[in-house]
Amino acid sequence: MQKPDSHTIHEATKKAKQQLSIASLQKKSKYKDITEQQYNELFECAQAFALLILESFTNDELIEQEL
């Protein structure tokens, strides 16, 4: 498994934002006062976390292949 390119990451982020818009997130009491900037920061953090998990998974696969 290879690390996705920046275009793939951008498309995945765009799709996730369509599925979880700021308006739908604001309907939840925890996020009712979320701003556009906070919304974007939330997605950036989630994206970084997801990429770290993916990188860990791909590194584990590479290690197993080397053994």
C-alpha positions as CSV (number, residue, x, y, z in Angstrom):
1,M,0.0,0.0,0.0
2,Q,1.4,3.4,-1.0
3,K,0.9,6.8,0.6
4,P,-1.8,8.7,-1.3
5,D,-0.8,11.7,-3.4
6,S,-1.9,15.2,-2.5
7,H,-4.7,15.2,-5.1
8,T,-6.2,12.1,-3.6
9,I,-6.0,13.6,-0.1
10,H,-7.6,16.8,-1.4
11,E,-10.5,14.9,-3.0
12,A,-11.0,12.8,0.1
13,T,-11.1,16.0,2.3
14,K,-13.6,17.6,-0.1
15,K,-15.8,14.6,0.0
16,A,-15.7,14.4,3.8
17,K,-16.6,18.1,4.0
18,Q,-19.6,17.5,1.7
19,Q,-20.8,14.7,4.0
20,L,-20.2,16.7,7.2
21,S,-20.9,20.3,6.4
22,I,-20.4,23.0,8.9
23,A,-24.2,23.5,9.1
24,S,-24.8,19.8,10.0
25,L,-22.0,20.0,12.5
26,Q,-23.5,23.1,14.1
27,K,-26.7,21.1,14.8
28,K,-24.8,19.2,17.4
29,S,-24.8,21.0,20.8
30,K,-21.0,20.5,21.2
31,Y,-20.3,22.4,18.0
32,K,-23.2,24.9,17.8
33,D,-20.8,27.8,18.0
34,I,-18.1,26.5,15.7
35,T,-16.7,29.1,13.3
36,E,-15.5,28.5,9.7
37,Q,-11.9,28.7,10.9
38,Q,-12.5,26.2,13.7
39,Y,-14.3,23.9,11.3
40,N,-11.3,24.0,8.9
41,E,-8.9,23.4,11.7
42,L,-10.9,20.5,12.9
43,F,-10.7,18.9,9.4
44,E,-6.9,19.6,9.3
45,C,-6.4,17.8,12.6
46,A,-8.6,14.9,11.5
47,Q,-6.7,14.7,8.2
48,A,-3.3,14.7,10.0
49,F,-4.5,12.0,12.4
50,A,-5.8,9.9,9.5
51,L,-2.6,10.3,7.6
52,L,-0.5,9.2,10.6
53,I,-2.6,6.1,10.9
54,L,-2.2,5.4,7.2
55,E,1.5,5.9,7.4
56,S,1.8,3.6,10.3
57,F,-0.2,1.0,8.5
58,T,1.9,1.2,5.3
59,N,5.2,1.2,7.3
60,D,4.0,-2.0,9.1
61,E,3.3,-3.6,5.7
62,L,6.7,-2.7,4.4
63,I,8.4,-4.2,7.5
64,E,6.4,-7.4,7.1
65,Q,7.4,-7.6,3.4
66,E,11.1,-7.2,4.4
67,L,10.9,-10.0,6.9
